[in-house]
């Protein structure tokens, strides 16, 4: 059977379903092809379940520290199955919401495995999708435009393939029935440090091994140093500039042991579990790209600024194109792809202006260029920095660690980047992102009146600090 539509979307994750809704809003008939559940990795195996666990860990940690707020507690108990049950309830509520949006916007959803086919009796050009449904039957979707949104999966290190029992990826870790006493986390990027923070708050003994010279290798060096200090303060053992030797991995009934090497020095690490968190790989295999003229070098699909592949009627968005592997970036790219194919007016897309968030305790957030990146681009850099320890609301909250750093161009006055570490900075980063989008200067943001007492005061103070005019420190 052949199904015809204006827009077909291969993949129903965050980028895919947002693109579908946008296309329906523009009057297009839309078919979404998804082999698993709508919402994809973000909703079911990534952003949402991990943030639910992080929230439970944060609450548990705050209860442990409640005496400093004048509240004495006794008999507090962590019941991890209930933590997991809450996570599942959060995911299911949002999953139901996505399904409702599909029905509301009259979007047809096919549950099955899709594969792009070349020119055939169904279409004179490549881009139709053959779909193997759950019951084994086949459907062919023929569309005016195709959007590929197949996402990504955890990268596997040779010799450390997850078994779901002792060696885990972030996806297996989400389904743990009970907490381990100890864990080694290989990889100190975003996912690795989030798990380190969460598990440490749950009382797990955590060791992080990162091959690069700092945690969060793509973020500002000062931010990375502060995060390292605060994780160590909470008992997390961190080894940077250190690689693990997969060939030395030994698994017994009670633990896993592996050798870690830094230069000429080697040490043996042992723990109950080992979590491999070394990035993600685009899902571009077995989706029929070879039946098209689409270019897909370096493990990702190549696209232009409008998300078009070199076959103009076929677009690709999200993790499968590399770059920023973030749910909100995928959503933005999906909207951009649909607006382009529909002939809507497009504004320039600057990926470096997409906010980046890390949900550790305390949180990390950034937008734009780091100081190092700005200097490498030849900018005449001037910075401003302001600590949370000088913000009244942060002291009231008992969360005074961290700071906000502004990177600006001395000659033009442009904001080049903003980096933050501290309480609720994943919420505060929105103001900095808006400032850069509107090409504001630090002086303009500093002149905006920020309510007191609020955490957002730190944005104004950090902006004023660029010109040495900060008031509170």
C-alpha positions in Angstrom: 0.0 0.0 0.0 1.2 3.5 -0.8 0.7 6.5 1.5 1.1 10.0 0.0 1.8 13.1 2.0 3.5 16.5 1.7 6.1 15.8 4.4 7.5 12.5 5.7 9.6 12.4 8.7 11.9 9.4 9.5 12.3 9.4 13.2 9.8 10.6 15.9 12.3 12.0 18.5 12.3 15.6 19.7 13.5 17.0 16.3 11.1 14.8 14.3 7.9 15.4 16.2 8.5 19.1 16.5 9.1 19.3 12.8 5.9 17.3 12.2 3.9 19.7 14.3 5.4 22.8 12.6 4.6 21.2 9.1 1.0 20.5 10.2 0.6 24.1 11.4 1.6 25.3 7.9 -1.1 23.1 6.4 1.0 20.2 5.3 -0.1 16.6 5.4 2.5 14.8 7.5 3.5 11.2 8.2 6.0 10.3 11.0 7.8 7.0 10.9 9.1 5.8 14.2 10.3 2.3 15.1 10.1 2.7 18.9 8.2 5.3 20.9 7.4 8.9 20.0 9.8 11.2 21.9 12.9 9.2 21.0 16.1 9.2 23.1 15.4 12.5 24.8 12.1 11.5 26.3 12.7 7.8 26.9 16.5 7.2 27.3 18.1 10.6 27.8 17.1 14.1 28.8 13.8 13.6 30.7 14.5 10.3 32.6 18.0 11.5 33.6 16.7 14.9 34.8 14.0 13.1 36.9 16.7 11.0 38.6 18.9 14.1 39.1 16.0 15.9 40.7 15.4 13.1 43.1 19.2 13.0 43.9 19.1 16.8 44.5 16.2 16.5 46.9 17.9 13.7 48.8 21.1 15.8 49.1 19.2 18.8 50.3 17.5 16.7 53.0 20.9 15.5 54.1 21.9 19.1 54.5 18.6 20.3 56.0 20.0 20.9 59.5 21.9 23.9 58.2 18.5 25.5 57.4 17.2 24.8 60.9 15.3 21.7 60.0 16.2 18.5 61.7 15.2 15.2 60.1 15.3 11.7 61.3 14.8 8.3 59.6 15.2 9.7 56.1 15.5 6.8 53.7 16.2 6.6 50.0 13.9 4.0 48.3 15.4 3.7 44.9 12.5 1.7 43.3 10.2 4.6 44.1 12.8 7.0 42.5 12.6 4.9 39.4 8.8 4.7 39.5 8.6 8.5 39.7 10.9 8.7 36.7 8.7 6.4 34.7 5.6 8.4 35.6 7.2 11.6 34.4 8.2 10.0 31.1 4.8 8.5 30.5 3.0 11.7 31.2 5.1 13.5 28.6 4.8 10.6 26.2 1.0 10.8 26.4 1.4 14.6 25.7 3.4 14.0 22.5 0.8 11.4 21.3 -2.0 13.9 22.0 -0.1 16.5 19.9 0.1 14.1 17.0 -3.7 13.5 17.2 -4.5 17.2 17.6 -2.5 18.2 14.6 -3.8 15.2 12.5 -0.4 13.8 12.0 -0.3 10.1 10.9 2.2 8.0 12.8 3.5 4.7 11.4 5.2 2.5 14.0 7.8 0.5 12.1 11.3 0.5 10.6 11.7 2.9 7.7 14.3 2.6 4.9 14.8 5.2 2.2 14.4 3.8 -1.3 15.7 5.1 -4.6 13.7 5.9 -7.8 11.0 3.3 -8.3 7.5 2.7 -9.5 6.4 4.7 -6.4 8.4 7.8 -7.2 10.7 9.0 -10.0 13.2 10.3 -7.5 14.7 8.9 -4.3 13.2 9.7 -1.0 10.2 7.5 -0.7 10.3 5.4 2.5 9.6 1.6 2.7 8.2 0.9 6.2 8.2 -2.5 7.8 5.3 -2.4 10.3 5.2 -4.3 13.6 2.9 -6.9 12.1 5.4 -7.6 9.3 3.3 -5.8 6.6 4.9 -3.2 4.4 3.9 0.3 3.6 5.5 2.8 1.3 5.4 6.5 2.1 5.8 8.9 -0.8 6.2 12.5 0.0 7.1 15.9 -1.5 9.8 16.3 1.1 11.5 13.9 3.5 13.1 14.9 6.8 15.6 12.4 8.3 15.7 12.6 12.1 17.1 9.3 13.1 19.0 10.5 16.2 22.0 8.8 17.8 23.1 6.1 20.2 25.8 5.8 22.9 29.3 5.4 21.5 30.9 2.0 22.4 34.6 1.7 23.4 36.2 -1.4 21.9 36.6 -3.9 24.6 34.1 -2.2 26.9 30.8 -3.1 25.2 27.9 -2.6 27.6 26.4 -5.9 28.9 23.6 -4.2 30.9 24.9 -5.8 34.1 28.4 -4.7 35.0 29.4 -2.5 32.0 26.7 0.1 31.3 25.9 2.8 28.8 23.8 5.8 30.0 20.8 4.0 28.6 21.3 0.8 30.7 22.1 3.0 33.8 18.7 4.5 33.6 17.1 1.1 34.2 19.1 0.2 37.3 16.9 -1.6 39.9 19.3 -0.8 42.7 22.2 1.5 43.2 25.7 0.1 43.2 28.0 0.8 46.1 30.7 2.1 43.7 31.1 3.0 40.0 33.8 4.0 37.5 32.6 6.5 34.9 34.7 6.5 31.8 34.2 9.9 30.2 33.9 13.3 31.9 31.8 15.1 29.3 28.2 16.3 29.9 26.6 12.9 30.4 29.5 11.6 32.5 29.6 14.5 35.0 25.8 14.5 35.3 25.9 10.8 36.3 28.8 11.5 38.6 26.9 14.3 40.4 23.7 12.3 40.6 25.2 9.1 41.9 27.4 10.9 44.4 24.2 12.6 45.8 22.7 9.1 46.1 25.6 8.0 48.2 27.5 6.0 45.5 31.3 6.0 45.5 32.2 7.6 42.2 35.4 7.7 40.1 35.5 9.7 36.9 38.2 9.0 34.3 38.5 11.6 31.5 41.1 11.4 28.7 41.2 15.2 28.1 43.0 17.5 30.4 39.7 18.8 32.0 36.2 17.9 32.7 33.7 19.2 30.1 36.5 19.5 27.5 34.4 21.8 25.2 33.6 24.3 28.0 35.5 27.2 29.6 38.6 26.2 31.5 37.6 28.2 34.6 34.2 26.6 34.6 35.8 23.1 34.4 38.1 23.8 37.3 35.3 25.0 39.5 33.2 21.9 38.7 36.2 19.7 39.4 36.7 21.5 42.8 33.0 21.1 43.8 32.8 17.4 42.7 35.9 16.6 44.6 34.5 18.5 47.6 31.5 16.1 47.5 33.8 13.0 47.4 34.0 12.3 43.7 37.4 11.0 42.6 38.4 12.6 39.3 41.2 11.6 37.0 41.8 13.9 34.0 44.4 13.4 31.3 43.9 9.7 32.0 42.9 6.8 29.7 41.6 3.4 30.5 43.0 0.2 29.0 40.1 -1.9 27.9 42.3 -5.0 27.5 43.0 -5.0 31.3 39.3 -5.1 32.1 38.4 -8.0 34.4 34.9 -8.7 35.6 34.2 -10.9 38.6 30.9 -11.7 40.5 31.3 -8.6 42.7 33.3 -6.0 40.8 35.0 -4.8 37.7 38.7 -3.9 37.6 40.5 -1.9 34.9 43.9 -0.2 34.5 44.0 3.6 34.1 47.1 5.3 32.6 48.3 8.9 32.8 51.6 9.3 31.0 53.9 6.6 32.3 51.9 6.1 35.5 49.3 3.3 35.8 46.8 2.6 38.5 44.2 -0.1 39.0 40.6 0.9 39.5 37.9 -1.3 40.9 34.2 -0.8 41.4 30.9 -2.6 41.4 29.9 -1.1 38.0 31.5 0.7 35.1 29.6 3.3 33.1 30.9 4.1 29.6 30.1 7.7 28.6 32.2 8.8 25.7 29.8 10.5 23.4 27.2 9.4 20.9 27.1 8.0 17.3 24.7 9.1 14.6 22.1 6.6 13.5 22.7 6.6 9.8 23.2 2.9 9.1 20.5 0.7 7.6 18.2 3.6 6.7 18.8 3.5 3.0 21.2 6.4 2.5 23.1 4.3 -0.1 19.9 4.4 -2.3 20.3 8.2 -2.6 23.0 10.7 -3.6 23.1 12.1 0.0 26.6 12.8 1.3 27.4 11.3 4.7 31.0 11.6 5.5 32.6 11.3 9.0 29.7 9.3 10.3 27.0 12.0 9.9 24.7 13.3 7.2 26.0 16.5 5.5 23.5 19.4 5.3 23.6 23.1 4.4 22.4 26.0 6.6 18.8 25.2 5.7 19.2 21.6 6.8 19.0 20.3 3.2 21.1 17.4 2.0 22.6 17.6 -1.5 19.2 16.1 -2.6 17.2 19.3 -2.1 13.9 17.6 -1.3 15.5 15.6 1.5 16.4 17.3 4.8 18.2 16.0 7.9 18.2 17.3 11.4 19.3 16.6 15.0 22.0 14.1 16.1 22.3 12.4 12.8 23.9 15.5 11.3 26.5 15.8 14.1 27.3 19.2 15.6 25.3 20.1 18.7 23.7 16.9 19.9 21.1 18.7 21.9 17.3 18.2 22.0 16.5 21.9 21.7 19.0 22.2 18.7 17.2 19.3 17.0 13.8 21.0 17.5 15.1 24.3 16.1 16.6 22.5 13.1 13.3 20.7 12.5 11.4 24.0 12.5 14.0 25.5 10.2 13.8 22.6 7.7 10.0 22.8 7.6 10.0 26.6 7.2 12.5 26.3 4.3 10.6 23.6 2.4 7.4 25.6 3.0 8.9 28.8 1.6 8.8 30.7 4.9 11.2 33.6 5.7 14.3 32.3 7.5 16.7 34.1 9.8 20.4 33.2 10.0 21.1 30.1 12.2 24.2 30.3 14.4 24.8 27.0 16.2 27.2 28.6 18.6 24.3 30.7 19.9 22.4 27.6 21.1 22.6 27.4 24.9 24.4 24.4 26.3 23.3 23.0 29.7 24.8 20.5 32.2 22.5 19.4 35.0 25.1 18.7 37.7 24.9 20.1 41.2 25.6 23.0 40.8 24.5 23.4 37.2 26.6 24.5 34.3 25.4 26.6 31.3 26.9 28.5 28.5 26.2 30.2 25.2 28.5 31.6 22.5 32.2 31.4 22.6 34.5 30.6 25.5 37.3 33.0 26.3 39.8 30.6 24.6 37.7 30.3 21.5 37.2 34.0 21.3 40.9 34.7 21.5 41.6 32.0 18.8 39.2 33.9 16.5 41.3 37.0 17.0 38.9 39.0 19.2 40.2 41.7 21.5 38.8 40.0 24.5 37.7 41.5 27.8 35.9 39.5 30.5 33.7 40.2 33.5 33.1 37.8 36.3 30.8 37.8 39.3 30.4 35.2 42.1 27.2 33.8 43.5 28.7 34.3 46.9 27.9 38.0 46.5 24.2 37.4 45.5 21.7 37.6 48.4 19.3 35.0 47.0 22.1 32.5 46.5 23.1 32.9 50.2 19.5 32.5 51.2 19.3 29.3 49.2 22.6 28.1 50.7 24.0 27.7 47.2 26.7 30.3 46.9 29.3 28.3 44.9 30.0 29.3 41.4 30.1 32.4 39.2 29.0 34.0 35.9 31.6 34.9 33.3 31.0 37.2 30.4 33.3 37.3 27.4 33.1 40.4 25.2 35.0 42.2 22.4 36.7 45.3 23.8 36.6 47.2 20.5 33.0 46.5 19.4 31.4 46.0 22.8 29.7 42.8 21.5 29.0 39.9 23.9 30.9 36.9 22.5 29.9 34.4 25.1 28.6 33.8 28.6 29.6 30.9 30.9 27.9 30.0 34.2 28.3 27.6 37.1 25.9 27.8 40.0 22.3 27.4 41.2 19.7 27.3 38.4 22.0 28.6 35.7 20.3 26.4 33.1 17.3 28.7 33.6 19.4 31.9 33.8 21.2 31.2 30.5 18.1 32.2 28.6 18.8 35.9 29.2 22.3 35.6 28.0 21.1 33.7 24.8 18.6 36.5 24.1 21.2 39.1 24.6 23.4 37.6 22.0 20.5 37.0 19.6 19.6 40.7 19.8 23.3 41.7 19.6 23.1 43.5 22.9 26.2 44.9 24.7 27.2 44.1 28.3 26.4 47.8 29.1 22.8 47.4 27.9 22.2 44.2 29.8 23.8 45.7 32.9 21.5 48.7 32.6 18.4 46.5 32.6 16.9 46.5 36.1 17.1 43.0 37.7 14.7 42.4 40.6 16.1 41.9 44.1 16.6 39.5 45.7 16.8 37.1 42.7 19.5 34.9 41.3 19.1 36.8 38.0 20.9 39.8 39.5 24.1 38.0 38.8 23.6 38.5 35.1 23.4 42.2 35.4 26.4 42.3 37.8 28.6 40.1 35.5 27.7 42.3 32.5 28.7 45.5 34.5 31.9 43.8 35.6 33.1 43.8 32.0 33.6 47.6 32.4 34.6 47.4 36.0 31.2 48.8 37.1 29.8 45.8 39.2 28.1 47.1 42.3 27.9 44.2 44.7 31.5 42.8 44.8 
